[in-house]
Amino acid sequence: MILNPWKQIGRDITLTRLTILIFAASFLIYAVSPQGRPAFLDLKHGAEITRVALTLVQQGDFAHPFFALPTGPTAHTAPGYVFLYALVAKLLGIGATGATFLWVLNVGFLALQLALLPMLSSRLGLGVAPGILAAAFGVIVQPYRVMLEWEALFTGALMVVLCLLTLGYFKAPRDWGHSALLGFLWGAAMLTNPECVLLLFAWPHIAAMENSPAAMQRARRAMIVVLAGAALACLPWFVRNYRTFHSVFFIRDNFGLELFTSNNSCAHPTMLENYNSGCHFFTHPSTNPEIAAEVATVGEVQFNHDMMKRAIAWIESNPAAFASLTFRRFLKFWFPSLYGLRYAIPTGILTIFSFAGLAMMYRKHRQAALLLASTLFLYPLVHYILQFEARYRYPIFWATFLPAAYAILEIIRMLRKSDQPHASAEETDELVPILK
């Protein structure tokens, strides 16, 4: 079957217009909603990302992530969003102008995720309707909060863009130059949030699963180049870390600290609970000068190694408590409080629908189901063993909305089909001659 090229161009133009319309609507609605309102009108407030970014601007060093006292060079945070934050602060200042511009960028990152969902839905073979409804969920339910001091919305935007590009590219791989560019973008995503690396090893294989043998061979070669491009994008950061710490680790060195802060005798499932109980103060250098002094004395890498040993020792000695914390963090991740029932209840309902949607999708659109399921399965793995905060869910809300929208539309379709009157046997016999 030869597809009319003019009809295809018309569809592309319509989809582009739809994307622009959803982007504009999402941006405007979040810009005026309580969820989109920034907590601060300057760039001086925040946690580790803010402190490292301001140190980078003021001293030229990627260092001092903790409020308690300066601790020296750091890899506690991934560099991607830190550099963006620092660039805005350098060019526009740390006052209202810089904060407003960074707020506009973050609202734009959020709007971009939602705007691309119809295009992603279409490319997955689901049609445009699930993507439109998924974007509507994001605008109406509003599970996101715009927080300038964290990278969550930037990560989400990168993930949706990468999903679109990876899905299309590995179905029909091109020359090595295009593969390298895609790899560089994957590298940027990993430098923003290292968890993205899990999806790099899943999405290309799923995208190419229906390829012909010849196309599959090209996809495998392209995958090697994409991996090389991602590694090349990350190489300067690895070199910097090795020269600074004389140690090899993947992007960030803070896992030991976070594991201990999340798994100890006073730990609760969420970061907010640990703040309120005082447990965070007793286990984290951010606000505890004694612990921060230990970081400065022994060095960040060694400190994290020590914290890792302490965390593992506690887990081995308290398996039931660790299992309880892990289970409660699992529940919190999938059914977060989201700053009130107004946001939590509809998000929880959509989460349940998304699981049903993946099962429905698997029967008719296996590739789409596997891609979305791999996202929902792989990305959260580390968050089950670390203290939870609602922003950790932000980068993959889109992968919840899309199968939830598909499930709802499928249910509506089935209900309409069951309501249609069926012709009796006699009526069918009378119609046969007419149809002939």
Residue pairs with C-beta under 8 A, 6 or more apart in sequence:
15 118
15 119
15 122
15 128
18 118
18 128
18 132
19 115
19 116
19 118
19 119
20 115
22 111
22 114
22 115
22 117
22 118
22 132
22 135
23 111
23 112
23 114
23 115
24 111
25 139
26 110
26 111
26 114
26 115
26 135
26 138
26 139
27 107
27 108
27 110
27 111
29 36
29 139
30 36
30 107
30 110
30 111
30 139
30 142
30 144
30 146
31 107
33 142
35 142
35 144
35 145
35 146
35 343
36 107
36 145
36 146
37 146
38 99
38 103
38 146
38 147
38 148
39 45
39 147
39 148
40 46
40 99
40 148
40 149
41 96
41 99
41 100
42 94
42 95
42 96
42 98
42 99
43 50
43 53
43 54
43 85
43 88
43 89
43 93
43 94
43 95
43 98
43 99
43 102
43 148
44 50
44 54
44 94
45 149
46 148
46 149
46 150
47 67
47 149
47 286
48 65
48 66
48 76
48 77
48 286
49 77
49 81
49 82
49 85
49 149
49 150
49 151
50 85
50 149
51 64
51 65
51 66
51 67
52 62
52 63
52 64
52 65
52 74
52 76
52 77
52 82
53 82
53 83
53 85
53 86
53 89
54 86
54 89
54 94
55 61
55 62
55 63
55 64
56 62
56 82
56 83
56 86
57 86
57 89
57 90
57 94
61 73
62 73
62 74
62 75
62 79
62 82
62 240
63 70
63 71
63 72
63 73
63 74
64 70
64 71
64 72
64 74
65 71
65 74
65 76
65 77
65 286
66 285
66 286
66 287
66 292
66 295
67 286
67 287
68 285
68 286
68 287
68 288
68 289
68 291
68 292
69 289
69 292
69 293
69 296
70 296
71 285
71 292
71 295
71 296
71 300
72 295
72 296
72 299
72 300
73 244
73 245
73 300
74 300
75 241
75 244
75 245
75 249
75 251
75 252
75 253
75 254
75 300
76 252
76 253
76 254
76 257
76 300
77 252
77 254
78 151
78 190
78 191
78 192
78 193
78 194
78 251
78 252
79 191
79 237
79 251
80 151
80 154
80 188
80 189
80 191
80 192
80 193
81 150
81 151
81 154
81 155
81 192
84 105
84 154
85 102
85 148
88 98
88 101
88 102
88 105
89 98
91 98
92 98
92 101
99 148
102 148
103 146
103 148
105 154
106 146
106 147
106 148
106 153
106 154
107 146
109 153
109 154
109 156
109 157
110 144
110 146
110 153
110 156
110 157
112 157
112 160
112 161
113 138
113 153
113 156
113 157
113 160
113 397
113 398
114 134
114 135
114 138
114 139
114 398
115 135
116 160
116 161
116 164
117 131
117 132
117 134
117 135
117 138
117 160
117 398
117 401
117 402
118 128
118 131
118 132
118 135
119 131
119 164
120 131
120 160
120 163
120 164
120 167
120 398
120 402
121 127
121 128
121 129
121 130
121 131
121 132
121 134
121 402
121 405
122 128
122 131
123 164
123 167
123 168
124 167
124 365
124 367
124 368
124 371
125 365
125 367
125 368
126 361
126 365
126 368
126 402
126 406
129 405
129 409
130 402
130 405
130 406
130 409
131 402
131 405
132 405
133 405
133 408
133 409
134 398
134 401
134 402
134 404
134 405
135 401
137 350
137 401
137 404
137 405
138 144
138 397
138 398
138 401
140 346
141 343
141 346
141 347
141 350
142 343
143 338
143 343
143 347
143 393
143 394
143 397
144 153
144 394
144 397
145 339
145 390
145 391
146 153
147 153
147 391
150 391
151 192
151 193
152 391
152 392
152 394
152 395
153 394
154 192
155 189
155 192
155 193
155 196
155 394
155 395
156 394
156 395
156 396
156 397
156 398
158 185
158 188
158 189
158 192
158 193
158 196
159 189
159 196
159 199
159 375
159 395
159 396
159 398
160 398
161 185
162 185
162 186
162 189
162 196
162 199
162 203
163 203
163 371
163 375
165 182
165 185
166 182
166 203
166 204
166 207
167 203
167 207
167 371
168 207
169 178
169 179
169 182
169 207
169 222
170 203
170 204
170 207
170 208
170 211
170 219
170 222
170 223
171 207
171 208
171 210
171 211
171 215
172 215
173 179
173 215
173 218
173 219
173 221
173 222
174 222
176 222
176 225
179 222
179 225
179 226
179 229
180 225
180 226
180 228
180 229
180 232
181 229
182 226
182 229
183 225
183 226
183 227
183 228
183 229
183 230
183 231
183 232
183 233
184 229
184 230
184 232
184 233
186 196
186 200
186 226
186 229
186 230
186 233
187 229
187 230
187 231
187 232
187 233
187 234
188 233
189 196
190 196
190 197
190 200
190 230
190 233
190 234
190 251
191 233
191 234
191 237
191 251
193 395
194 250
194 251
194 252
195 379
195 382
197 250
198 378
198 379
198 381
199 374
199 375
199 378
199 379
200 226
200 227
200 230
202 371
202 374
202 375
202 378
203 371
203 374
204 219
204 222
204 223
204 226
205 223
206 367
206 370
206 371
206 374
207 219
207 367
207 371
208 215
208 216
208 219
208 220
209 367
209 370
210 367
211 219
234 251
237 251
238 248
241 247
241 248
241 249
241 253
242 248
245 253
245 299
245 300
245 301
247 253
247 301
249 301
253 300
253 301
253 304
254 304
255 304
255 308
256 303
256 304
256 305
256 306
256 307
256 308
256 309
256 311
257 284
257 285
257 303
257 304
257 307
258 386
258 387
259 307
259 308
259 311
259 312
259 385
259 386
260 283
260 307
260 308
260 310
260 311
260 314
261 267
261 274
261 280
261 283
261 284
261 307
261 387
262 311
262 325
262 385
262 386
262 387
263 311
263 314
263 315
263 322
263 325
263 385
264 279
264 283
264 310
264 311
264 314
265 314
265 318
266 274
266 277
266 278
266 279
266 282
266 283
267 274
267 279
267 283
267 325
267 387
268 274
268 277
268 279
268 325
268 387
269 325
269 328
269 329
269 332
269 387
269 388
270 329
270 332
270 387
270 388
270 389
271 280
271 387
271 388
271 389
272 389
273 279
274 280
274 283
274 387
280 286
280 287
281 287
281 288
282 288
283 291
284 291
285 291
285 292
285 294
285 295
286 292
294 303
295 303
298 306
314 322
315 322
326 384
326 385
329 383
329 384
329 385
329 386
329 387
329 388
330 384
332 388
333 380
333 383
333 384
333 388
333 392
333 393
334 348
334 351
335 344
335 347
335 348
335 351
336 344
336 347
336 388
336 390
336 393
337 344
337 390
338 344
338 347
338 390
339 390
350 400
350 401
350 404
351 400
351 404
353 403
353 404
353 407
353 408
354 376
354 399
354 400
354 401
354 402
354 403
354 404
354 407
355 403
356 407
357 402
357 403
357 404
357 405
357 406
357 407
357 408
357 410
358 369
358 372
358 373
358 376
358 403
359 369
360 406
360 407
360 410
361 368
361 369
361 372
361 403
361 406
362 369
362 370
369 403
372 399
372 402
372 403
375 396
375 399
376 396
376 399
376 400
379 395
379 396
380 392
380 393
380 396
383 392
423 431
